[in-house]
Structure formats: structure tokens, C-alpha cells
């Protein structure tokens, strides 16, 4: 995906961040108790903003997406390129992974999306030319193994690999669309997604395995 010539890179970045700030203003007022739907809407917005940032990056890198040994490392490149300036989009309501708002100083931004501050996993080595139907950015799975799997939790708190309490997971595809997708039945056990009703296939196609860039867990203890 190329940035339209009528819109500058700076305008894309400014517009994206404006949407993020607006989303935070609407959904993060002190004392508010958000419904499940509101939390999912906020998380879907975050996923879309991350994908937008990846597209801006790829437009400057011959279609290549940011990469690293983890999703945190890949997303940190978005800060170094000054595409993203705030960490909030890498969080998710109820998630154990919470951005602290500290990104460090240029040019490295070493404090951006540190361990425990990024909720979103990413598929490695994709480009803008890769299949549109491949998952690109999605909620962290139980482990970094293809096809990805999640656990439906007993309560709303989202631990590592937890789906939403209604058994759904947010998945952004390489065509920039974002879906709220149902897991196969099976509470308490890691489960994959229900088959895509349009294709009858798992979008995490087991016949074409990809590498998942996992999230980094916060370090325990001193």
C-alpha cells in the first residue's frame, strides 16, 4: 500500500495520532466503567492504528514491514522512524500488558514498548505484497506457534494468551481490515479460530505456516 501522493507522510502521522488521542479522550475518563463492547471497540481501534503505522513504515521501506526477534522490537522501529510518538495504541483494555507512556530519547527510543508494555503480536517477514488474507497484527496468543491459539478466560482480566470473555479475538489482516473473530468452543484449553465463513478455512492457515513475533513479558523481581 502506497501513501497517496495528495497526502503527505506527516499528514498521515498527524491524522493517525489525532484519532488515537480522540479515542483515549472518549474511553479513558476516570471512573468510567466500560462495557465489553466499548473495550473491544477501543482495542480494534488500537489494532487499526498499529496497522496504519506499519503501512507508513512500509511505504518508506520498499513495502517491507518492521521486524525484529519480538513484536516489541518490530514496533519500536515505528518510534525510531517517528511514525508513532505515544505508546497507548500498543495496549488493550483489561490486558496484563500496559504501556507506561515512557518512550525514551531519540534516536533509539529504548524505553518504548519495553517488556510488559505491548499487547499485540505480529506475523514476521510479511510485506505489502504478501497475501491480503494473512493475519498481520493480532492479540497475543498462548505461545508463538502457528496456527495461533488462545484461551477463553473465566473473567475479563486478559492474561497472556487470553481471548475476550465472550470467546473472541481481535485480528488485523494484511489487507488492513480488522476483525473480531470467534474461537472454536472449548473453555480452559487453547483453541484456534472458527473457520472463515467465506473460505471455509482457518485464516491462520496451517498448510502455510508463518513465524509469529511474540510479545515480551515483564521481568519479575528486582
Buried (B, 14 or more C-beta within 10 A) or exposed (E): BEBEEEEEBEEBBEEBBEBBEEBBEEBEEEEEEBEBEBBBBBBBBBBBBBBBBBBBBBBEBEBBBBBBEBBBBBBBBBBBBEBBEBBBBBBBBBBBBBBEEEBEEEEEBEBBBBEBBBBBBBBBEBEBEBEEBBBBBBBBBBEBBBBBBBBBBEEEEBBBBBBBBEBBBBBBBBBBEBBBBBBBEEEEEBBBBBEBEEEEEBBBBEEEEBBBBBBBEEEEEE
